[in-house]
Amino acid sequence: MSKQIHLLLLAAGSGRRFAADANDYSVPKQYIKIAGQTVLEHSLSAFDNSPLTSVVIALNPDDTHFADIKLNGPFTVMTAVGGQTRADSVRLGLQALQQGGAADSDWVLVHDAARCCVTEQEIKDLIQVCVSAQRGGLLVNPINDTLKFSQDGQQVDKTIKREQVYAALTPQMFVLGDLLSALTAADQQGMTITDESSAMEAMGERPLMVSGRASNIKLTRAEQLPQVESFLSHLTALQGE
């Protein structure tokens, strides 16, 4: 029996950095409307043609905006209350998927709602690689900038070779039970986990890397809005043809 695939969409962040840059926005960044839809809706719609069994969206405990959204996608969407950290939100979201019927042996795609420019092809490529190899993995991008390391943030200590450095993107795809166990173990050991891959790495895994696109950026600051709006407007126009 083949493993089913589930989606956990993370939308529990408060967006403090974005809010600090954008005094004109009174809603969290995932609810900003671009090209006729919220950032969250764009992120979710990228998975419309993926072979998903269920979807859980992790929301901020103080969220008052999600109820106003009318989702028109092909999947039934469940919600879960997120935690104080990303790892907490993922752990709670995975438990919600289990409660909804997902098996420990199933796959789960974890995606940031703020990465609203992810493409269907990126998602398809990640799923194909992970399922074919029966190993977890993530989308990545090579680093093109020269990287500097600084201990105090004021002066350069050394230059880091960029040829072996990659930026981690989302979605990231792992076996649900394995990821939940890794996050639980990391929490018990007091480890700081910034993404799902790092939790699996701490367990001795070597996640596969799948090439993502440079456009798959995380909306973090207001200055990124023109770039995101341009991409999504173009994508929406193509879909309407």
C-alpha positions as a Markdown table, in Angstrom:
| # | Residue | x | y | z |
|---|---|---|---|---|
| 1 | Met | 0.0 | 0.0 | 0.0 |
| 2 | Ser | 1.5 | 3.4 | -1.0 |
| 3 | Lys | 1.9 | 6.1 | 1.5 |
| 4 | Gln | -0.5 | 9.0 | 1.5 |
| 5 | Ile | 0.7 | 12.6 | 1.3 |
| 6 | His | -0.5 | 15.3 | 3.6 |
| 7 | Leu | 0.2 | 19.1 | 3.7 |
| 8 | Leu | 0.9 | 21.1 | 6.8 |
| 9 | Leu | 0.8 | 24.8 | 6.0 |
| 10 | Leu | 2.4 | 27.1 | 8.6 |
| 11 | Ala | 0.6 | 30.4 | 9.2 |
| 12 | Ala | 1.0 | 30.9 | 12.9 |
| 13 | Gly | 3.7 | 33.5 | 12.7 |
| 14 | Ser | 3.0 | 37.0 | 14.0 |
| 15 | Gly | 5.1 | 38.7 | 11.3 |
| 16 | Arg | 6.9 | 41.1 | 13.7 |
| 17 | Arg | 9.7 | 41.9 | 11.2 |
| 18 | Phe | 7.2 | 42.6 | 8.4 |
| 19 | Ala | 5.0 | 44.7 | 10.7 |
| 20 | Ala | 8.0 | 46.8 | 11.8 |
| 21 | Asp | 8.7 | 47.7 | 8.1 |
| 22 | Ala | 5.1 | 48.1 | 7.0 |
| 23 | Asn | 3.1 | 50.6 | 9.1 |
| 24 | Asp | 0.4 | 50.7 | 6.3 |
| 25 | Tyr | -0.7 | 47.1 | 6.9 |
| 26 | Ser | -3.1 | 46.3 | 9.8 |
| 27 | Val | -3.2 | 42.5 | 9.1 |
| 28 | Pro | -0.5 | 39.8 | 9.4 |
| 29 | Lys | 1.5 | 39.3 | 6.2 |
| 30 | Gln | -0.2 | 36.0 | 5.4 |
| 31 | Tyr | -3.5 | 37.9 | 5.0 |
| 32 | Ile | -2.2 | 40.7 | 2.8 |
| 33 | Lys | -4.1 | 40.6 | -0.5 |
| 34 | Ile | -2.0 | 40.4 | -3.7 |
| 35 | Ala | -3.5 | 39.8 | -7.2 |
| 36 | Gly | -6.9 | 39.2 | -5.7 |
| 37 | Gln | -6.0 | 36.6 | -3.0 |
| 38 | Thr | -4.3 | 36.6 | 0.3 |
| 39 | Val | -0.7 | 35.4 | 0.7 |
| 40 | Leu | -2.0 | 32.3 | 2.5 |
| 41 | Glu | -4.4 | 31.5 | -0.4 |
| 42 | His | -1.7 | 31.8 | -3.0 |
| 43 | Ser | 0.5 | 29.4 | -0.9 |
| 44 | Leu | -2.3 | 26.9 | -0.6 |
| 45 | Ser | -3.4 | 27.0 | -4.2 |
| 46 | Ala | 0.1 | 26.0 | -5.4 |
| 47 | Phe | -0.8 | 22.5 | -4.0 |
| 48 | Asp | -4.2 | 22.3 | -5.9 |
| 49 | Asn | -2.8 | 19.7 | -8.3 |
| 50 | Ser | -0.8 | 17.8 | -5.8 |
| 51 | Pro | -1.9 | 14.3 | -4.7 |
| 52 | Leu | -2.8 | 15.3 | -1.2 |
| 53 | Thr | -5.0 | 13.3 | 1.2 |
| 54 | Ser | -5.5 | 16.0 | 3.8 |
| 55 | Val | -4.4 | 19.6 | 4.7 |
| 56 | Val | -3.9 | 21.2 | 8.1 |
| 57 | Ile | -3.2 | 24.9 | 8.5 |
| 58 | Ala | -1.4 | 25.9 | 11.7 |
| 59 | Leu | -2.8 | 29.3 | 12.9 |
| 60 | Asn | -1.7 | 31.8 | 15.5 |
| 61 | Pro | -3.8 | 31.4 | 18.7 |
| 62 | Asp | -4.9 | 35.0 | 18.3 |
| 63 | Asp | -5.8 | 34.7 | 14.6 |
| 64 | Thr | -9.0 | 36.6 | 13.8 |
| 65 | His | -8.7 | 36.7 | 10.0 |
| 66 | Phe | -8.8 | 33.1 | 8.8 |
| 67 | Ala | -12.5 | 32.8 | 9.4 |
| 68 | Asp | -13.1 | 35.5 | 6.8 |
| 69 | Ile | -11.4 | 33.5 | 4.0 |
| 70 | Lys | -13.4 | 31.4 | 1.7 |
| 71 | Leu | -11.2 | 28.6 | 0.5 |
| 72 | Asn | -12.1 | 27.2 | -2.9 |
| 73 | Gly | -9.5 | 24.5 | -3.4 |
| 74 | Pro | -10.0 | 20.8 | -3.9 |
| 75 | Phe | -9.1 | 19.8 | -0.4 |
| 76 | Thr | -10.9 | 19.8 | 2.9 |
| 77 | Val | -8.9 | 22.0 | 5.2 |
| 78 | Met | -8.5 | 21.5 | 8.9 |
| 79 | Thr | -6.9 | 24.0 | 11.3 |
| 80 | Ala | -4.7 | 23.6 | 14.3 |
| 81 | Val | -3.5 | 26.1 | 16.9 |
| 82 | Gly | 0.2 | 26.8 | 16.4 |
| 83 | Gly | 2.9 | 27.2 | 19.1 |
| 84 | Gln | 5.4 | 29.8 | 20.2 |
| 85 | Thr | 8.1 | 28.5 | 17.8 |
| 86 | Arg | 8.1 | 27.0 | 14.3 |
| 87 | Ala | 9.0 | 23.6 | 15.7 |
| 88 | Asp | 6.1 | 23.8 | 18.2 |
| 89 | Ser | 3.7 | 24.7 | 15.4 |
| 90 | Val | 4.9 | 21.8 | 13.2 |
| 91 | Arg | 4.7 | 19.4 | 16.1 |
| 92 | Leu | 1.1 | 20.5 | 16.9 |
| 93 | Gly | 0.2 | 20.4 | 13.2 |
| 94 | Leu | 1.5 | 16.9 | 12.8 |
| 95 | Gln | -0.5 | 15.8 | 15.8 |
| 96 | Ala | -3.6 | 17.3 | 14.2 |
| 97 | Leu | -2.9 | 15.4 | 11.0 |
| 98 | Gln | -2.7 | 12.2 | 13.1 |
| 99 | Gln | -6.0 | 13.0 | 14.7 |
| 100 | Gly | -7.5 | 13.5 | 11.3 |
| 101 | Gly | -6.5 | 10.0 | 10.2 |
| 102 | Ala | -2.9 | 10.4 | 8.9 |
| 103 | Ala | -0.7 | 7.4 | 9.6 |
| 104 | Asp | 2.8 | 7.6 | 11.0 |
| 105 | Ser | 4.1 | 6.0 | 7.8 |
| 106 | Asp | 2.5 | 8.7 | 5.6 |
| 107 | Trp | 4.4 | 11.5 | 4.0 |
| 108 | Val | 3.9 | 15.1 | 5.1 |
| 109 | Leu | 4.8 | 18.3 | 3.2 |
| 110 | Val | 5.6 | 21.2 | 5.5 |
| 111 | His | 5.3 | 24.6 | 3.9 |
| 112 | Asp | 5.5 | 28.2 | 5.0 |
| 113 | Ala | 2.5 | 30.2 | 4.1 |
| 114 | Ala | 4.8 | 33.2 | 3.6 |
| 115 | Arg | 6.4 | 31.4 | 0.7 |
| 116 | Cys | 3.5 | 32.3 | -1.6 |
| 117 | Cys | 5.6 | 32.1 | -4.8 |
| 118 | Val | 6.3 | 28.4 | -4.7 |
| 119 | Thr | 5.4 | 26.8 | -8.0 |
| 120 | Glu | 3.5 | 23.6 | -8.8 |
| 121 | Gln | 6.6 | 22.3 | -10.6 |
| 122 | Glu | 8.8 | 22.7 | -7.5 |
| 123 | Ile | 6.3 | 20.7 | -5.4 |
| 124 | Lys | 6.0 | 18.0 | -8.1 |
| 125 | Asp | 9.8 | 17.7 | -8.3 |
| 126 | Leu | 10.2 | 17.3 | -4.5 |
| 127 | Ile | 7.4 | 14.7 | -4.3 |
| 128 | Gln | 8.8 | 12.7 | -7.2 |
| 129 | Val | 12.4 | 12.6 | -5.7 |
| 130 | Cys | 11.3 | 11.8 | -2.2 |
| 131 | Val | 8.8 | 9.1 | -3.2 |
| 132 | Ser | 11.2 | 7.5 | -5.7 |
| 133 | Ala | 14.1 | 7.4 | -3.2 |
| 134 | Gln | 11.8 | 6.7 | -0.2 |
| 135 | Arg | 13.8 | 9.4 | 1.7 |
| 136 | Gly | 12.9 | 12.8 | 3.0 |
| 137 | Gly | 14.1 | 16.0 | 1.4 |
| 138 | Leu | 13.7 | 19.7 | 0.9 |
| 139 | Leu | 13.8 | 22.3 | -1.8 |
| 140 | Val | 17.1 | 24.3 | -1.8 |
| 141 | Asn | 18.8 | 27.1 | -3.7 |
| 142 | Pro | 22.5 | 27.6 | -4.2 |
| 143 | Ile | 24.0 | 30.7 | -2.6 |
| 144 | Asn | 25.2 | 33.2 | -5.2 |
| 145 | Asp | 26.4 | 35.9 | -2.9 |
| 146 | Thr | 29.8 | 36.0 | -1.2 |
| 147 | Leu | 29.2 | 35.0 | 2.4 |
| 148 | Lys | 30.9 | 36.6 | 5.4 |
| 149 | Phe | 31.1 | 35.2 | 9.0 |
| 150 | Ser | 31.1 | 37.6 | 11.9 |
| 151 | Gln | 31.0 | 36.7 | 15.6 |
| 152 | Asp | 30.0 | 40.2 | 16.7 |
| 153 | Gly | 28.0 | 41.4 | 13.7 |
| 154 | Gln | 30.2 | 44.4 | 13.2 |
| 155 | Gln | 33.4 | 43.1 | 11.5 |
| 156 | Val | 34.2 | 40.2 | 9.2 |
| 157 | Asp | 36.0 | 37.3 | 10.7 |
| 158 | Lys | 36.2 | 35.2 | 7.6 |
| 159 | Thr | 34.7 | 34.5 | 4.2 |
| 160 | Ile | 32.8 | 31.2 | 3.8 |
| 161 | Lys | 33.0 | 29.2 | 0.6 |
| 162 | Arg | 29.7 | 29.4 | -1.1 |
| 163 | Glu | 30.1 | 26.4 | -3.4 |
| 164 | Gln | 29.0 | 24.1 | -0.7 |
| 165 | Val | 26.3 | 26.3 | 0.9 |
| 166 | Tyr | 22.6 | 26.2 | 0.0 |
| 167 | Ala | 19.5 | 28.1 | 1.2 |
| 168 | Ala | 16.8 | 25.9 | 2.6 |
| 169 | Leu | 13.4 | 26.5 | 1.1 |
| 170 | Thr | 10.0 | 24.9 | 1.6 |
| 171 | Pro | 8.1 | 22.7 | 1.2 |
| 172 | Gln | 10.1 | 20.1 | 3.0 |
| 173 | Met | 8.9 | 16.5 | 2.9 |
| 174 | Phe | 9.4 | 13.7 | 5.4 |
| 175 | Val | 7.7 | 10.7 | 6.9 |
| 176 | Leu | 5.2 | 12.0 | 9.4 |
| 177 | Gly | 6.1 | 9.7 | 12.3 |
| 178 | Asp | 9.8 | 10.2 | 11.8 |
| 179 | Leu | 9.5 | 14.0 | 11.7 |
| 180 | Leu | 7.3 | 14.0 | 14.8 |
| 181 | Ser | 9.8 | 11.8 | 16.7 |
| 182 | Ala | 12.7 | 14.0 | 15.6 |
| 183 | Leu | 11.0 | 17.2 | 16.8 |
| 184 | Thr | 10.0 | 15.7 | 20.1 |
| 185 | Ala | 13.6 | 14.5 | 20.7 |
| 186 | Ala | 15.0 | 17.9 | 19.8 |
| 187 | Asp | 12.6 | 19.6 | 22.2 |
| 188 | Gln | 13.5 | 17.2 | 25.0 |
| 189 | Gln | 17.2 | 18.0 | 24.4 |
| 190 | Gly | 16.6 | 21.7 | 24.4 |
| 191 | Met | 17.8 | 22.1 | 20.8 |
| 192 | Thr | 16.9 | 25.0 | 18.6 |
| 193 | Ile | 15.2 | 23.8 | 15.4 |
| 194 | Thr | 14.8 | 26.3 | 12.6 |
| 195 | Asp | 13.4 | 23.9 | 10.0 |
| 196 | Glu | 12.3 | 20.3 | 9.6 |
| 197 | Ser | 15.5 | 19.2 | 7.9 |
| 198 | Ser | 17.6 | 20.3 | 10.9 |
| 199 | Ala | 15.4 | 18.1 | 13.2 |
| 200 | Met | 16.0 | 15.1 | 10.9 |
| 201 | Glu | 19.7 | 15.9 | 10.6 |
| 202 | Ala | 20.0 | 15.8 | 14.4 |
| 203 | Met | 18.7 | 12.3 | 14.3 |
| 204 | Gly | 21.4 | 11.3 | 11.9 |
| 205 | Glu | 19.4 | 11.6 | 8.6 |
| 206 | Arg | 20.8 | 13.2 | 5.5 |
| 207 | Pro | 17.8 | 14.7 | 3.7 |
| 208 | Leu | 17.9 | 14.9 | -0.1 |
| 209 | Met | 18.2 | 18.3 | -1.7 |
| 210 | Val | 15.9 | 19.2 | -4.7 |
| 211 | Ser | 16.6 | 22.3 | -6.7 |
| 212 | Gly | 14.1 | 25.0 | -6.1 |
| 213 | Arg | 13.6 | 28.3 | -7.9 |
| 214 | Ala | 15.0 | 31.7 | -7.0 |
| 215 | Ser | 11.5 | 33.1 | -7.0 |
| 216 | Asn | 10.5 | 30.9 | -4.0 |
| 217 | Ile | 11.3 | 33.6 | -1.5 |
| 218 | Lys | 9.8 | 34.0 | 2.0 |
| 219 | Leu | 7.9 | 37.2 | 2.4 |
| 220 | Thr | 9.6 | 38.7 | 5.4 |
| 221 | Arg | 9.9 | 42.4 | 4.8 |
| 222 | Ala | 7.7 | 45.0 | 3.2 |
| 223 | Glu | 10.4 | 45.8 | 0.6 |
| 224 | Gln | 9.8 | 42.4 | -0.9 |
| 225 | Leu | 6.1 | 43.1 | -1.8 |
| 226 | Pro | 6.7 | 44.6 | -5.3 |
| 227 | Gln | 8.7 | 41.5 | -6.3 |
| 228 | Val | 6.1 | 39.1 | -4.9 |
| 229 | Glu | 3.2 | 41.1 | -6.4 |
| 230 | Ser | 4.9 | 41.1 | -9.8 |
| 231 | Phe | 5.4 | 37.3 | -9.7 |
| 232 | Leu | 1.9 | 36.5 | -8.5 |
| 233 | Ser | 0.2 | 38.9 | -10.9 |
| 234 | His | 2.0 | 37.3 | -13.8 |
| 235 | Leu | 1.2 | 33.8 | -12.5 |
| 236 | Thr | -2.5 | 34.7 | -12.1 |
| 237 | Ala | -2.6 | 36.1 | -15.6 |
| 238 | Leu | -1.2 | 32.9 | -17.0 |
| 239 | Gln | -3.7 | 30.8 | -15.2 |
| 240 | Gly | -6.5 | 32.9 | -16.5 |
| 241 | Glu | -5.6 | 32.3 | -20.1 |
